[in-house]
């Protein structure tokens, strides 16, 4: 609402939750030694394991909608606000095409409500950033 009042556009950073909502990462032990997520509390082995049940339910919704989990994450945001801009990162052209297709996915109010109930500040375990990083950045903690 603040963006609307200011005539600004909100840009959603990390719209697939650093890859969590892509659904492929089941074991954080497989992350490369230099992967930035290794320093993030949500990607600690025990914390990640605590969040995995949400991923299973989330993937079931993506299957029901008929899209990939990554597309569902992008569509979820885009269906919340038509003026929102999402910036998913990718280095592979097939994922770029997949991400772009998310803009045409329409989610009904039931699916939106289920997504909001499933993944929110009360259901996600672990901090987004470790304490020293959180002190250095100007971003929300969720």
C-alpha positions as CSV (number, residue, x, y, z in Angstrom):
1,X,0.0,0.0,0.0
2,X,2.9,2.4,0.7
3,X,4.3,1.8,-2.8
4,X,0.9,2.5,-4.3
5,X,0.7,5.8,-2.3
6,X,4.2,6.8,-3.4
7,X,3.8,5.7,-7.0
8,X,6.6,3.3,-6.5
9,X,7.0,-0.4,-7.6
10,X,7.9,-3.1,-5.1
11,X,10.5,-5.5,-6.3
12,X,10.4,-8.9,-4.7
13,X,13.9,-10.1,-3.8
14,X,14.5,-13.9,-3.7
15,X,11.0,-14.8,-4.7
16,X,11.7,-18.6,-4.7
17,X,13.2,-18.4,-1.2
18,X,16.8,-19.0,-2.3
19,X,15.7,-22.1,-4.2
20,X,13.6,-23.6,-1.4
21,X,10.4,-23.1,-3.3
22,X,11.9,-24.7,-6.4
23,X,11.5,-28.0,-4.6
24,X,14.7,-29.7,-5.7
25,X,16.8,-29.2,-2.6
26,X,16.0,-31.9,-0.1
27,X,19.4,-32.2,1.6
28,X,21.4,-29.1,2.4
29,X,24.4,-31.3,2.9
30,X,24.6,-31.4,-0.9
31,X,25.2,-27.6,-1.2
32,X,28.6,-26.6,-2.5
33,X,31.1,-25.5,0.2
34,X,31.0,-22.0,-1.2
35,X,27.2,-21.7,-1.5
36,X,26.0,-18.6,0.3
37,X,23.1,-20.5,1.8
38,X,25.5,-22.4,4.0
39,X,25.7,-19.3,6.2
40,X,21.9,-18.8,6.3
41,X,20.1,-20.1,9.4
42,X,17.2,-21.4,7.3
43,X,19.6,-23.7,5.5
44,X,21.1,-25.2,8.6
45,X,20.4,-28.9,8.5
46,X,18.0,-29.1,11.4
47,X,16.1,-25.9,10.5
48,X,15.8,-27.0,6.9
49,X,14.5,-30.4,7.9
50,X,11.9,-28.6,10.1
51,X,10.6,-26.7,7.0
52,X,10.5,-29.6,4.6
53,X,7.0,-30.7,5.5
54,X,5.8,-27.3,4.2
55,X,7.6,-28.0,0.9
56,X,5.7,-31.3,0.4
57,X,2.3,-29.5,0.9
58,X,3.5,-26.7,-1.3
59,X,4.5,-29.0,-4.1
60,X,1.1,-30.7,-3.9
61,X,-0.5,-27.3,-4.6
62,X,1.8,-26.7,-7.6
63,X,0.8,-30.1,-9.0
64,X,-2.8,-29.3,-8.5
65,X,-2.4,-25.9,-10.3
66,X,-0.4,-27.6,-13.1
67,X,2.8,-25.6,-12.8
68,X,6.3,-26.1,-11.4
69,X,7.0,-25.1,-7.8
70,X,9.1,-22.2,-8.9
71,X,6.3,-21.0,-11.2
72,X,3.9,-21.2,-8.3
73,X,6.1,-19.0,-6.1
74,X,6.3,-16.4,-8.8
75,X,2.6,-16.6,-9.6
76,X,1.7,-16.3,-5.9
77,X,3.5,-13.0,-5.7
78,X,2.2,-11.7,-9.0
79,X,-1.4,-12.7,-8.1
80,X,-1.0,-10.7,-4.8
81,X,-0.2,-7.5,-6.6
82,X,-0.4,-6.9,-10.4
83,X,2.2,-4.1,-10.1
84,X,4.8,-6.2,-8.3
85,X,8.1,-7.0,-10.0
86,X,9.8,-10.3,-9.2
87,X,13.5,-10.9,-9.8
88,X,14.2,-14.7,-9.8
89,X,17.8,-15.5,-10.5
90,X,18.8,-18.1,-13.0
91,X,21.6,-18.9,-15.3
92,X,19.8,-21.4,-17.4
93,X,17.6,-20.4,-20.4
94,X,15.0,-23.1,-19.8
95,X,14.4,-21.7,-16.3
96,X,14.2,-18.2,-17.7
97,X,11.4,-19.4,-20.0
98,X,9.7,-21.2,-17.2
99,X,9.9,-18.2,-14.9
100,X,8.4,-15.9,-17.6
101,X,5.5,-18.3,-18.1
102,X,4.5,-17.8,-14.4
103,X,3.1,-14.4,-15.3
104,X,0.2,-16.0,-17.1
105,X,-0.8,-18.3,-14.2
106,X,-4.0,-17.2,-12.5
107,X,-4.5,-18.5,-8.9
108,X,-8.0,-18.5,-7.5
109,X,-8.8,-17.2,-4.0
110,X,-8.8,-20.7,-2.5
111,X,-5.3,-21.5,-3.7
112,X,-4.0,-18.0,-2.6
113,X,-5.5,-18.6,0.9
114,X,-4.0,-22.0,1.2
115,X,-0.6,-20.7,0.2
116,X,-0.8,-17.8,2.7
117,X,-1.8,-20.3,5.4
118,X,0.9,-22.7,4.6
119,X,3.9,-20.4,4.3
120,X,4.0,-17.3,6.5
121,X,6.0,-15.7,9.3
122,X,4.4,-18.1,11.8
123,X,5.1,-21.3,9.9
124,X,8.6,-20.8,8.7
125,X,11.4,-22.0,11.0
126,X,14.7,-20.2,11.3
127,X,15.9,-16.7,10.6
128,X,16.5,-15.4,7.1
129,X,20.0,-14.2,7.9
130,X,22.5,-14.8,10.6
131,X,22.8,-12.0,13.2
132,X,25.9,-10.2,11.9
133,X,24.4,-10.1,8.4
134,X,21.0,-8.9,9.6
135,X,22.8,-6.0,11.4
136,X,24.5,-5.0,8.1
137,X,21.5,-5.0,5.8
138,X,18.3,-3.0,5.6
139,X,15.7,-5.6,5.0
140,X,12.9,-7.3,6.8
141,X,13.6,-10.3,8.9
142,X,11.0,-12.7,7.3
